Amino acid sequence: MSSKYAFTKALKEVRFLFCQTGEHSAATRSFVARAYPTMKKNNPQTPILLREAAGTLPKVYARYG
């Protein structure tokens, strides 16, 4: 699979943490809104978790196994 958002088979989970209203998370929210459908379409078996919490600084975690 040759795609911009195709994940390696070793990737077991991707987790995005960000604030739903904070200015510091605006770029993360924009990226997720734009890229999530493509990432999920190209990686249907990989969980992509979106965690919104007030005051949270944006972070991305990738779990490999």
N, CA, C and O atoms as a DFTB+ gen file, in Angstrom:
260 C
 N C O
     1  1       0.853      -1.165       0.000
     2  2       0.000       0.000       0.000
     3  2       0.902       1.232       0.000
     4  3       1.686       1.439       0.927
     5  1       0.788       2.014      -1.008
     6  2       1.603       3.206      -1.143
     7  2       0.719       4.426      -0.936
     8  3       0.062       4.897      -1.865
     9  1       0.709       4.921       0.272
    10  2      -0.137       6.062       0.585
    11  2       0.549       6.940       1.613
    12  3       1.391       6.480       2.384
    13  1       0.182       8.191       1.611
    14  2       0.768       9.147       2.542
    15  2       0.517       8.758       3.992
    16  3       1.366       8.996       4.851
    17  1      -0.642       8.162       4.277
    18  2      -0.996       7.815       5.648
    19  2      -1.084       6.314       5.880
    20  3      -1.817       5.876       6.767
    21  1      -0.362       5.521       5.112
    22  2      -0.325       4.078       5.342
    23  2       0.685       3.793       6.450
    24  3       1.846       4.191       6.361
    25  1       0.232       3.101       7.492
    26  2       1.084       2.806       8.643
    27  2       1.799       1.477       8.448
    28  3       1.331       0.611       7.709
    29  1       2.929       1.326       9.114
    30  2       3.640       0.058       9.134
    31  2       2.819      -0.969       9.916
    32  3       2.040      -0.600      10.795
    33  1       2.987      -2.230       9.608
    34  2       2.230      -3.283      10.291
    35  2       2.610      -3.406      11.763
    36  3       1.836      -3.938      12.558
    37  1       3.788      -2.922      12.133
    38  2       4.221      -2.986      13.532
    39  2       3.477      -1.983      14.420
    40  3       3.477      -2.122      15.643
    41  1       2.849      -0.980      13.816
    42  2       2.117       0.024      14.590
    43  2       0.799      -0.565      15.075
    44  3      -0.012      -1.029      14.274
    45  1       0.588      -0.546      16.383
    46  2      -0.610      -1.152      16.980
    47  2      -1.673      -0.132      17.359
    48  3      -2.850      -0.481      17.450
    49  1      -1.281       1.138      17.587
    50  2      -2.249       2.143      18.022
    51  2      -1.646       3.534      17.859
    52  3      -0.448       3.728      18.067
    53  1      -2.485       4.499      17.486
    54  2      -2.098       5.907      17.449
    55  2      -3.081       6.658      18.331
    56  3      -4.293       6.474      18.223
    57  1      -2.549       7.506      19.206
    58  2      -3.409       8.235      20.147
    59  2      -3.081       9.726      20.069
    60  3      -1.934      10.126      20.267
    61  1      -4.092      10.543      19.779
    62  2      -3.961      11.994      19.757
    63  2      -4.595      12.551      21.022
    64  3      -5.745      12.239      21.329
    65  1      -3.861      13.368      21.752
    66  2      -4.393      14.066      22.919
    67  2      -4.338      15.557      22.624
    68  3      -3.314      16.066      22.168
    69  1      -5.440      16.258      22.884
    70  2      -5.468      17.695      22.628
    71  2      -6.660      18.329      23.320
    72  3      -7.579      17.643      23.767
    73  1      -6.628      19.657      23.402
    74  2      -7.712      20.430      24.003
    75  2      -8.738      20.754      22.918
    76  3      -8.365      21.123      21.804
    77  1     -10.017      20.619      23.233
    78  2     -11.048      20.843      22.232
    79  2     -11.265      22.317      21.911
    80  3     -11.870      22.630      20.885
    81  1     -10.792      23.231      22.754
    82  2     -11.013      24.660      22.502
    83  2      -9.739      25.494      22.541
    84  3      -9.741      26.613      22.029
    85  1      -8.672      25.006      23.114
    86  2      -7.452      25.793      23.305
    87  2      -6.750      26.147      22.004
    88  3      -6.691      25.349      21.069
    89  1      -6.216      27.372      21.968
    90  2      -5.489      27.839      20.793
    91  2      -4.236      26.994      20.545
    92  3      -3.843      26.801      19.395
    93  1      -3.611      26.494      21.604
    94  2      -2.394      25.693      21.463
    95  2      -2.663      24.350      20.778
    96  3      -1.723      23.696      20.326
    97  1      -3.919      23.931      20.693
    98  2      -4.269      22.669      20.034
    99  2      -4.905      22.874      18.658
   100  3      -5.340      21.907      18.033
   101  1      -4.964      24.109      18.184
   102  2      -5.640      24.406      16.915
   103  2      -5.037      23.630      15.741
   104  3      -5.775      23.095      14.914
   105  1      -3.720      23.564      15.660
   106  2      -3.078      22.853      14.547
   107  2      -3.373      21.356      14.608
   108  3      -3.567      20.716      13.574
   109  1      -3.405      20.803      15.809
   110  2      -3.716      19.380      15.967
   111  2      -5.151      19.098      15.547
   112  3      -5.409      18.129      14.832
   113  1      -6.085      19.934      15.983
   114  2      -7.490      19.753      15.592
   115  2      -7.648      19.850      14.079
   116  3      -8.382      19.068      13.476
   117  1      -6.962      20.804      13.472
   118  2      -7.023      20.973      12.022
   119  2      -6.464      19.744      11.304
   120  3      -7.063      19.253      10.348
   121  1      -5.313      19.249      11.769
   122  2      -4.713      18.063      11.162
   123  2      -5.633      16.854      11.282
   124  3      -5.846      16.133      10.307
   125  1      -6.176      16.632      12.469
   126  2      -7.048      15.473      12.694
   127  2      -8.299      15.576      11.822
   128  3      -8.716      14.584      11.225
   129  1      -8.897      16.758      11.744
   130  2     -10.104      16.930      10.924
   131  2      -9.825      16.635       9.453
   132  3     -10.673      16.081       8.754
   133  1      -8.637      17.005       8.989
   134  2      -8.290      16.804       7.585
   135  2      -7.804      15.383       7.304
   136  3      -8.171      14.797       6.286
   137  1      -6.983      14.824       8.194
   138  2      -6.280      13.577       7.895
   139  2      -6.944      12.316       8.430
   140  3      -6.693      11.228       7.911
   141  1      -7.784      12.432       9.452
   142  2      -8.367      11.234      10.070
   143  2      -9.093      10.335       9.064
   144  3      -8.845       9.129       9.062
   145  1      -9.975      10.862       8.212
   146  2     -10.673       9.955       7.283
   147  2      -9.719       9.149       6.393
   148  3      -9.950       7.964       6.151
   149  1      -8.663       9.781       5.911
   150  2      -7.701       9.083       5.062
   151  2      -6.896       8.070       5.857
   152  3      -6.673       6.951       5.395
   153  1      -6.454       8.458       7.061
   154  2      -5.701       7.518       7.897
   155  2      -6.549       6.290       8.204
   156  3      -6.058       5.165       8.114
   157  1      -7.807       6.488       8.564
   158  2      -8.674       5.365       8.933
   159  2      -8.989       4.495       7.712
   160  3      -9.044       3.270       7.819
   161  1      -9.193       5.122       6.567
   162  2      -9.477       4.365       5.343
   163  2      -8.295       3.478       4.958
   164  3      -8.488       2.337       4.538
   165  1      -7.071       3.997       5.099
   166  2      -5.874       3.250       4.718
   167  2      -5.385       2.292       5.790
   168  3      -4.533       1.446       5.518
   169  1      -5.911       2.410       7.009
   170  2      -5.470       1.576       8.135
   171  2      -6.675       1.137       8.965
   172  3      -6.753       1.473      10.146
   173  1      -7.608       0.400       8.382
   174  2      -8.856       0.084       9.095
   175  2      -8.666      -0.769      10.344
   176  3      -9.520      -0.741      11.231
   177  1      -7.585      -1.520      10.441
   178  2      -7.378      -2.393      11.596
   179  2      -6.614      -1.713      12.733
   180  3      -6.535      -2.261      13.833
   181  1      -6.055      -0.537      12.487
   182  2      -5.270       0.164      13.501
   183  2      -6.156       1.149      14.257
   184  3      -6.748       2.037      13.642
   185  1      -6.258       1.009      15.582
   186  2      -7.042       1.977      16.355
   187  2      -6.394       3.367      16.308
   188  3      -5.198       3.516      16.559
   189  1      -7.196       4.364      15.985
   190  2      -6.763       5.758      16.015
   191  2      -7.651       6.445      17.041
   192  3      -8.833       6.686      16.797
   193  1      -7.062       6.757      18.196
   194  2      -7.830       7.281      19.318
   195  2      -7.682       8.792      19.407
   196  3      -6.574       9.320      19.313
   197  1      -8.798       9.484      19.588
   198  2      -8.815      10.934      19.746
   199  2      -9.298      11.237      21.148
   200  3     -10.428      10.904      21.506
   201  1      -8.448      11.867      21.945
   202  2      -8.782      12.182      23.333
   203  2      -8.738      13.690      23.525
   204  3      -7.674      14.305      23.457
   205  1      -9.901      14.277      23.764
   206  2     -10.002      15.710      24.008
   207  2     -10.218      15.951      25.497
   208  3     -11.074      15.324      26.120
   209  1      -9.436      16.861      26.057
   210  2      -9.583      17.218      27.466
   211  2      -9.173      18.676      27.637
   212  3      -8.160      19.112      27.090
   213  1      -9.953      19.416      28.388
   214  2      -9.700      20.842      28.588
   215  2      -8.310      21.075      29.164
   216  3      -7.912      20.437      30.139
   217  1      -7.578      21.997      28.549
   218  2      -6.262      22.378      29.041
   219  2      -5.130      21.438      28.688
   220  3      -3.997      21.662      29.114
   221  1      -5.399      20.395      27.925
   222  2      -4.370      19.418      27.568
   223  2      -3.481      19.953      26.452
   224  3      -3.978      20.456      25.444
   225  1      -2.180      19.847      26.630
   226  2      -1.258      20.200      25.557
   227  2      -1.294      19.097      24.504
   228  3      -1.391      17.920      24.852
   229  1      -1.216      19.457      23.220
   230  2      -1.312      18.440      22.173
   231  2      -0.112      17.495      22.166
   232  3       1.039      17.923      22.250
   233  1      -0.412      16.200      22.063
   234  2       0.611      15.155      21.988
   235  2       0.092      14.034      21.106
   236  3      -1.115      13.836      20.973
   237  1       1.018      13.309      20.510
   238  2       0.674      12.122      19.731
   239  2       1.521      10.973      20.262
   240  3       2.737      11.096      20.405
   241  1       0.863       9.856      20.551
   242  2       1.550       8.651      21.009
   243  2       1.333       7.558      19.971
   244  3       0.234       7.404      19.438
   245  1       2.378       6.812      19.693
   246  2       2.291       5.658      18.804
   247  2       2.770       4.438      19.586
   248  3       3.841       4.454      20.191
   249  1       1.959       3.384      19.563
   250  2       2.325       2.150      20.275
   251  2       2.654       1.083      19.237
   252  3       1.864       0.795      18.338
   253  1       3.834       0.513      19.388
   254  2       4.290      -0.541      18.486
   255  2       4.319      -1.861      19.234
   256  3       4.501      -1.895      20.451
   257  1       4.137      -2.947      18.496
   258  2       4.175      -4.247      19.152
   259  2       4.691      -5.321      18.257
   260  3       4.783      -6.477      18.670
